[in-house]
Amino acid sequence: MPNKPPKSNRPKIGFKIDPFLLGIDFCHMLDREKPRLDFDDRPLEVEWHLRSNTGMMGVIPIWRVWDIVEGREMKMIRDNLAREIEQTSTAVPEPPENPPEGDCK
């Protein structure tokens, strides 16, 4: 392929040092492009397009998620659920002293 990028002269790094985001990924942004020919890289004059990845994405940062989880409304929900669990839970029953006789002996 004539328009293949040249090999990089950058040193190879044994571990990943890219920036990272901690949060919830909720979208990837795409672009519309016309298809291109391999030999001269010019767009074709056609009535359709290709969706290409822009490399951008939407992320809800973890501190925003934490604000919601630890917020007043969620605390009320958690407290109500804990109260319901306490009210509906029963002590583990003790096994009977004389279990019923079965058919198998």
Secondary structure per residue as TSV (DSSP state, phi and psi in degrees):
chain	resnum	aa	ss	phi	psi
A	1	M	-	360.0	121.8
A	2	P	T	-69.1	-30.9
A	3	N	T	-99.4	29.6
A	4	K	-	-73.1	135.1
A	5	P	-	-64.9	147.8
A	6	P	-	-67.7	155.9
A	7	K	-	-65.4	139.9
A	8	S	-	-72.7	143.9
A	9	N	-	-97.6	3.0
A	10	R	S	-67.8	148.3
A	11	P	-	-67.8	147.3
A	12	K	-	-81.2	130.3
A	13	I	-	-106.1	132.9
A	14	G	S	-77.8	-11.0
A	15	F	S	-134.7	158.4
A	16	K	-	-85.3	127.9
A	17	I	-	-122.6	18.6
A	18	D	-	-63.7	155.5
A	19	P	-	-66.6	150.9
A	20	F	-	-133.0	157.3
A	21	L	-	-121.7	136.3
A	22	L	-	-107.8	117.2
A	23	G	E	168.9	-158.2
A	24	I	E	-110.9	120.8
A	25	D	E	-77.9	124.1
A	26	F	E	-122.4	-7.9
A	27	C	E	-165.9	156.5
A	28	H	E	-124.1	130.6
A	29	M	E	-89.7	126.5
A	30	L	E	-109.7	160.9
A	31	D	E	-124.7	157.6
A	32	R	E	-104.5	126.5
A	33	E	E	-132.8	149.0
A	34	K	-	-75.9	147.0
A	35	P	-	-65.8	152.7
A	36	R	B	-124.8	152.1
A	37	L	-	-80.6	147.6
A	38	D	T	-68.6	-38.8
A	39	F	T	-80.9	-24.6
A	40	D	T	-131.2	0.0
A	41	D	-	60.7	23.2
A	42	R	-	-95.1	145.2
A	43	P	B	-67.3	143.2
A	44	L	-	-80.3	148.2
A	45	E	-	-90.5	83.0
A	46	V	-	-126.3	166.6
A	47	E	S	-90.6	11.0
A	48	W	-	-128.6	171.6
A	49	H	-	-140.1	169.9
A	50	L	E	-114.5	143.8
A	51	R	E	-89.1	126.0
A	52	S	E	-121.2	151.8
A	53	N	E	-79.5	130.2
A	54	T	E	-86.6	-12.7
A	55	G	E	85.0	4.5
A	56	M	E	-106.2	146.6
A	57	M	E	-144.5	157.8
A	58	G	E	-97.3	133.3
A	59	V	E	-133.6	131.8
A	60	I	E	-86.5	114.5
A	61	P	E	-62.5	149.4
A	62	I	H	-61.3	-32.3
A	63	W	H	-68.5	-28.2
A	64	R	H	-72.6	-39.7
A	65	V	H	-62.4	-43.6
A	66	W	H	-62.7	-39.1
A	67	D	H	-59.2	-38.7
A	68	I	H	-71.2	-47.5
A	69	V	H	-63.0	-39.2
A	70	E	T	-94.1	6.8
A	71	G	S	-71.8	171.7
A	72	R	H	-61.9	-43.2
A	73	E	H	-64.7	-43.7
A	74	M	H	-68.8	-33.2
A	75	K	H	-63.5	-40.5
A	76	M	H	-62.9	-42.3
A	77	I	H	-63.7	-45.2
A	78	R	H	-62.5	-42.5
A	79	D	H	-63.6	-42.4
A	80	N	H	-63.5	-41.6
A	81	L	H	-65.2	-41.6
A	82	A	H	-62.5	-40.2
A	83	R	H	-63.8	-43.4
A	84	E	H	-62.2	-42.0
A	85	I	H	-63.6	-42.8
A	86	E	H	-62.8	-39.1
A	87	Q	H	-72.2	-36.6
A	88	T	H	-90.6	-16.3
A	89	S	-	-76.6	144.5
A	90	T	-	-121.2	161.2
A	91	A	-	-68.3	152.1
A	92	V	-	-68.1	123.1
A	93	P	-	-68.5	146.1
A	94	E	-	-80.1	148.6
A	95	P	-	-66.7	149.9
A	96	P	-	-64.5	150.7
A	97	E	S	-69.2	-40.9
A	98	N	S	-118.0	96.4
A	99	P	-	-63.1	148.0
A	100	P	-	-64.1	147.3
A	101	E	-	-71.6	136.7
A	102	G	-	-100.1	177.4
A	103	D	S	-72.5	-28.3
A	104	C	-	-90.2	134.0
A	105	K	-	-128.9	360.0
